[in-house]
Amino acid sequence: MPHSTRSSSTSVPCRLEWRPSRWLISLLLVLGVLAAVSVVASDLPRWLAWPLALVALAYALRLARCEARKPRVDVVVGADGVVVSIDGIKVERFIVQWRGPLAFASWRDGQGRTCRLAWWPDTLRREPRRELRLAAAVPATARAAQSMAT
């Protein structure tokens, strides 16, 4: 066929950038405010409720600030899903798990420590999400044949 396109024998690796999620940062702040309000609205004595509410709010601010300051990470998943590099460093045991639109990646770094990233819908749009799902897909293993009793 003169107009058919040629298929390539090699696929392009999946290149993604992880960045802190604005949704997560906002949710941490909202949860901090709700925690402070719930402590003040509880039956705790006022002399204990107000400082505890301030501690809850301060902790939420600290968590949101830590999340916002995390550096961007470049993730490259090879076409075969085996060769993965994080910020240019090859990693081992790269696993992607999905919970609806959320993607959770975990791997082992050079020192054997487990590292993790979570992509929220605001940081991983539909097209890159599909690329990651295809690139990091684990091939299904065939089940062992059931033995038949005779």
C-alpha positions, 0 to 999 in steps of 0.5 A: 500500500503506497499510503500506509505508514511504516511502524517503527520497531523501537518505541520512544521512551516516556518522558515525564516531569513530576512537580508538587501538586497545587491540589494537594497543597490546597487540600493540606491547608483546608484540612489544617483549617478544618482541624483547627475549627473542629478542635475549637468547636469540641468540648475541650476547655478553651485554654487547651482548645485554642493552643491545640488549634494553633498547633494543628494550623501550624502543622498544616502550614508546615506540611503544605510548605514542605510539599511546595518546596519539593524539587521537580523530578524528571522521569524517563521510562524506557519503551520496554518499561525496564530501563527507568531513570530519575533525574538521569540516574538509573533506578531499580524496581520501578513500580507504578500503581494506579488509584483512579486518576492518581499514579503512585510510583516507587523505586529503589535508588542506588543506596537501596532506599525506597523512593516514592512519587505521586502524580495528581490529576493537576500534575499529570494530564490525560496524554502523559498519564496514558503514556506512563500507563503504557510504558510502565505496564507490567506484562500479565503472567500466565496462570499455571494450568489447573491440575485435574484430579483423576 
